[in-house]
Amino acid sequence: MKKEKILKMFVGAALFLNLFSAFIPFAHAEEAYPSRPIMSVIPYPPGGATDLAVRALGMVAPKYFGQPWVPINKVGSMGVVAANFTAQEKPDGYTVAHLAPPPFCTIPFVFDVAFDPSSLKPVIGWTEYPFFMAVKGDAPWKTLDEFVNYVRSNPGLKYSHSGPGAFPHLAMESFGKAAKIKITGVPFKGDADQTTALLGGHVKASCATSGLKPLVEAGKVRILGMFTKERVKGYRAPTFKEQGFELELYSPFVGAFVHKDTPEPIVKKLHDHLQKTMVDPEFIAAMDNIAMPISYIRTQDFQERIKKETETSFVLLKELGLLKKGK
């Protein structure tokens, strides 16, 4: 009887030690994070505004993480390819996607995609796109009011955008709704095609971003309004809001996302170190050079921001008849 009791105690102690030792590597991994390079997933092609901004972030972030940030472009479906790629990686904080709203707020309502928005966890919002409405530099409208008055008398004016359901499309329709004017969207594959169409007179307006800034500075393109809530450094142009138009949609965020099962201590460390990166003078200077504003969204508020933009986008998509069947 005594031998059995001693044996049970020995087995219990061994099980406890095994269980305890199983947690040691995990705890150590959390404490050591990051101990190797972090993959920085970019959803758009090299050379664009998003790519340049993410690479600027990746140049400065190693100061605070002690590890390189390795950029990798995963292009397609307005960010869905990058989002899906990140959702299939290990939940260890070593794969971070820098995404805008489409994979969460619009694409799932328009197309059938093999991506569940809940499979990713938001970490921090760190910039936004300085979208603006542009017309040719020699266009007859020098102000937004002049443009609105013209379209009220000449409904159906054509503008370019980057695809049905994308932000430029929804933003222009939001403006049309607020101004009570009828404008007609024409989809193009990308910024280059849109610019050619605008300069060639095939469309009269375009929802554009920093890619057109050199043409603005050269006087070949004129900005009538910024789709941001506040003026953006580097653009001498008023917002729609200060010109009397309260829009339902403003310039979208770009934020860092990780696999939904990433441990909270790692998410917190990612947030805190990226927040330090955002206020680093080197990063601020780099973002000024590409005219991308720094815009902070903390982890606790990020999910609510996504929810609000999803609700707004859904209403606009429904009004435009773009919802897929069953929605």
N, C-alpha and C positions, 0 to 999 in steps of 0.2 A: 504493500500500500504506500509505504514511504517512497519507494523507488518510482512508482507511478506518478506521485505528486511532484517529485523532483524532475521527472522527465517532462511533465506538462509545463512546469515552470521554464525549463530549458527551451522547449519548443516555442512557448509564448514569447520569451525574450528574443529568440532568433527571428521570429516573424516581425516583431517590433523593430528590430535593427534593420531588417530587409526593407520594411516599409519606410523607415526614416531615411535610409540611404537612397531610396528611390527619388526622394524630394531634393536631395542635395544637388544633383546636376542641374535641375530646373531652377532652383534658387540661385545657383551660381551663374547660370546663363542669364537670368534677369539682371543680376548685379553687374555682370560683365558687359551687358549690351551697351553699345555695339562692339563686337570683337572682330568684325570683318567688314568689308565694303558693303554699302547699301545700294541696292538697285533702284534707280530713279526712273520710273516709267512715264514716258511722254506720249500722249495720245495723238499728236499731230506731226506732220513731216518736219525735217530739219529746216531751220531758217525762218520759220514763222514766229509770231509773237509768243505763243506758248512755249515753243522749243527754246527760244532765246531766254525767256524768263526762268524756265526750269534749270537751264544750264547756268544762269547767273546764281540761282539759289545753290546749286550744287558746287559752285566754285568757292562759296563762302561757308557753307554748312560744316565742312570738315574741321573748321576752327573749333567748333563746339562739340562735334561728335567724335573727333579723333580718328575718323575713318573716312575714306573717299566715298563720294556719291557718284555712282557710275550711271550715266544717262543711257537709256535704251528706248528707241522709238517703236511703239506698237500702234500702228496707224490703221484706222478704219471705223466706219459707222459712227462718226462723231464722238468717239471716245469709248464706245462699247468694247472694241477689241482690247484696248488697254485695261479697261475695267475687268473684263472677263479673265484676262491673263493674270491680273493681280489676285482675283478671287480664287484662282486655282493654285497659287503658290502657298508655301507653308506660312502659318500664322505666327511668324517669329520676328516681324518688324524689319526684315531685310529686303522687302519688296514694297515700295511706296509709290502709288500712282498719283499723278497730279491731274485732277479731273475737273471739268466744268459741269454745269447742270444736265446736259442732254442725256447721259446714260441713266440718270435718276428721275428727271423731271419731264422729259418729253418723249424720247425714243420708245420706251415701253408702251406708250399709248398709241404710237403711230405704226410701229412695225413689230413683227414677231421676232424676238431676239432671245438667244440662249444665255441670258444674264438676269440674275435676280438682284435688284438694287440693295436688298437687305444683306447681301453676301459681303459687303464692304462696310468698314467703319470709318466715319470722318474723324480726322485728327485735328486739322487746323486749316482755316482759310487764310491765304497769304497775298493774293492779288486779285484783280478783276480786269476785264477787258474794257478799254476805253472806246467802246463803240460810238459812232456818230453818224448822222445823216449827212451825206455829201452830195453836192451838185457840181457841175462843171464851173470852172473859174469864170467863164464868160456868160454864165446863165443869167437870165433877166432878174432872178430873185436874189437880192442881197440880204434879206432877212427871212426868218421863218414865217412871219405874218404875211409877207408878200407871196411866199410860196403857197400858204394855206388859202389865201384869197384867190390865187390863180386856179388852184385845183377845185375850189368850190364852183368856179365858173366853167372849168374844163375837167370834169370828173374822169377817172380812169387812167390818170398819169402812171406810166410804168416806172417801177423801181427794181433794182436787182437785189437778190439775196442768195445765200449759200445753200438753200435747200428747204423743202417743206418741213415745218416744225422746228427748224434751227432758230437760234436766238434772233439773228437779223430779220428773219421772216416775221416772227412773233412781235418783235420790238416795233417794226414799221407798222404792223397791223394795229398794235396797241396805240401808236401815235395817231393813225388814221381814225381810230374809234374816238380818241380824246378830242381830236380836231373836227370831228364830224365831216370827214372828207372821204371820197372814194379813190383809192389808189390800187394799182394792179401789180402784184409781185411777179417777177420773172426769175426763175431759179438758174443758177450757174454752178459750175463745178468748184470754183475757188476764187480767191481774191484776184488773180491775174485776169481771168475771164471777165469778172465783174468790172474791173478797171478799164479793160478794153471796150466793153460795152458802154460804159459811162462816157469815156472820152470820145468815143465814136458817135455818140448821140443816139444809140439804140435804146437806152433807158435814160430817164431824166434825173434820177436820184439813185442813191445806193446807201445801204447800211454797211459801213466799213469800219475797220479798226486801224491799228498803227501802221499797217502796210502801206496805206495811202498818205501817211504823214509827209514824206518827201514831196509829193505832188501838191499837198496843201501849202508847204513852205515855198514851193516854186510858183504858186499862184494858179496852177492848172486845175486845182480842185478847191471848192469852198465848203466849209462846214457851216451848216445852218443850226445844228443843235447836237448836244452831247447826250447820250443815253445813260449818263451817270447821275447819281444823286447830287454830286458836288463837282465843281470844275476840276479838271485834271491838269496838273503841272505839265507844261510843254505844249498845251493847246490853248490858243487864244480864242476860245469859243464858249458861248453860254450853254447851259443845260436846258433841256426841254422844260424842266420844272420851273426855272427862274423866268421862263418866257410864258408861263401861264398854263402849261400842259402837264397835268398830273397823270403819269402813265401807270399802267398796271404792271409793267415789267421794266426793270432797269438792268444796267450792264451786269452780266453774270460773274460769279466768283470763279476762282481757280483755287482748289484746296488739295491737301494731302490726304490720301485714303489708304487704309491697310485692310488686310483680311479681317473679317468680323470676329474671329476667335483670337486675335492678337491680345495677349495679356495686358491688363490695364497699366501696370507699371511701365511697360514698354511704350504704350500709347502716350502716357504722361511724359516720358523722357523725350519722345519724338516731338511732342507739342512744345515742351519747354525749350529744347535746343533750337527748334525752328523759329520760335518766337524771338530768341536771342539773335538768330540770323537776320530776322526781319529788321531789326534796329541797328544792325552793323553798318557803319558808314560806307564800307566797300560795296555792300549789297544795295544800299540806297542809291549810290552813284550809278551802279550797273543798271538798275531799274529806270533811273532818270534817263539814261542813254537810249533806252528802247521805248521810252514814254509809256511805261506800264505802271500804274499806281499800286502802291503797297496798301493792302486792305486786310485787316486782321479780323478773323472770326474764331473765337475760342471754341474748344471742343464741346462744351455744354450747350452752346447756341447753334452749333453747325446743323444738327439734325432738324431743329426748328426752322432754320433758314431753308433747308432743302424741302421741308414740308410745305412751307408757304409758296415757294417757287413752283412746286408741283401742282398745287391747287390753282394758282394763277394760270399756269401753262395749260392745264386741263381745260379750263373755261375757254381760253383763246383757241385751242385746238378744236374744241367742240363747235365754236362759232364759225370756224373756218372749214368745218366738215372734214377734218383730217384724222379723226379718231378711227382706229381700226375697228373692224366688226367685233361686236361684243362688248365695246366700251361705252 
